[in-house]
Amino acid sequence: MLRSLVGSEMCIRDRLQAGERRQIQVDFTPYNIKKYEMVMVVDIEGVGQDMLSLPIKAESAVPTVKIRPHDQLDFGRIFLRHPQPLPIQLINESDLKAKFRVLPENED
């Protein structure tokens, strides 16, 4: 059984036959900007806990994203309830992926 000693409780249960190999995937999703140091351990049911351990290190970061124009979006005078398009440019200047979404105006 695999379990994380730090962070969320991850638990994968399965069996390995004698001489069998198994590849599993460990997904890590950070929620804070920081350096992580955790340990993944393997328990052998009926034998003992923490029989094997594997250190996990990661550093989460935020990508550098810029927007153009950078000062303001000037739509000028526009008619109520008629869309007026104005292009903007998002520029990801980092080597990390950047996720974004544009939310609609609240109509209240």
TABEL-V200207 format. One record per residue. N is the residue number from 0. RES is the residue in one small letter. SS is DSSP state (hx for helix, st for strand, lp for the rest). D_LAST is the distance of its C-alpha to the last C-alpha in Angstrom with 2 decimals. Layout:
# TABEL-V200207
((N	RES	SS	D_LAST) (N	RES	SS	D_LAST))
This chain:
# TABEL-V200207
((0	m	lp	51.95) (1	l	st	49.62) (2	r	st	47.43) (3	s	st	45.60) (4	l	lp	46.89) (5	v	lp	43.83) (6	g	lp	40.19) (7	s	lp	38.84) (8	e	lp	41.35) (9	m	lp	42.43) (10	c	st	45.21) (11	i	st	46.98) (12	r	lp	49.98) (13	d	lp	52.60) (14	r	lp	56.36) (15	l	lp	58.56) (16	q	lp	61.93) (17	a	lp	64.94) (18	g	lp	64.77) (19	e	lp	61.29) (20	r	lp	58.67) (21	r	lp	54.94) (22	q	lp	52.16) (23	i	lp	48.81) (24	q	lp	45.63) (25	v	lp	44.00) (26	d	lp	40.34) (27	f	lp	38.98) (28	t	lp	35.26) (29	p	lp	34.79) (30	y	lp	31.71) (31	n	lp	32.92) (32	i	lp	34.51) (33	k	lp	38.11) (34	k	st	41.59) (35	y	st	42.28) (36	e	st	45.74) (37	m	st	46.12) (38	v	st	48.90) (39	m	st	48.97) (40	v	st	51.84) (41	v	st	53.78) (42	d	st	55.14) (43	i	st	58.00) (44	e	lp	57.78) (45	g	lp	60.95) (46	v	lp	62.21) (47	g	st	59.95) (48	q	st	56.66) (49	d	st	55.82) (50	m	st	58.70) (51	l	st	57.13) (52	s	st	54.48) (53	l	st	52.67) (54	p	st	50.85) (55	i	st	47.39) (56	k	st	46.14) (57	a	st	42.91) (58	e	st	40.92) (59	s	lp	37.20) (60	a	lp	35.69) (61	v	lp	32.60) (62	p	lp	33.01) (63	t	lp	32.84) (64	v	st	30.13) (65	k	st	29.55) (66	i	st	27.12) (67	r	st	28.17) (68	p	lp	27.33) (69	h	lp	27.24) (70	d	lp	26.10) (71	q	lp	22.96) (72	l	lp	21.43) (73	d	lp	21.96) (74	f	lp	20.43) (75	g	lp	21.71) (76	r	lp	20.47) (77	i	lp	18.62) (78	f	lp	17.62) (79	l	lp	14.06) (80	r	lp	13.24) (81	h	lp	16.56) (82	p	lp	17.04) (83	q	lp	19.39) (84	p	lp	21.32) (85	l	lp	22.73) (86	p	lp	25.01) (87	i	lp	25.18) (88	q	st	27.95) (89	l	st	28.01) (90	i	st	31.51) (91	n	st	32.85) (92	e	lp	35.85) (93	s	lp	37.01) (94	d	lp	39.12) (95	l	lp	36.44) (96	k	lp	33.90) (97	a	lp	30.30) (98	k	lp	27.32) (99	f	lp	23.91) (100	r	lp	20.65) (101	v	lp	17.85) (102	l	lp	14.35) (103	p	lp	11.77) (104	e	lp	8.80) (105	n	lp	5.61) (106	e	lp	3.83) (107	d	lp	0.00))
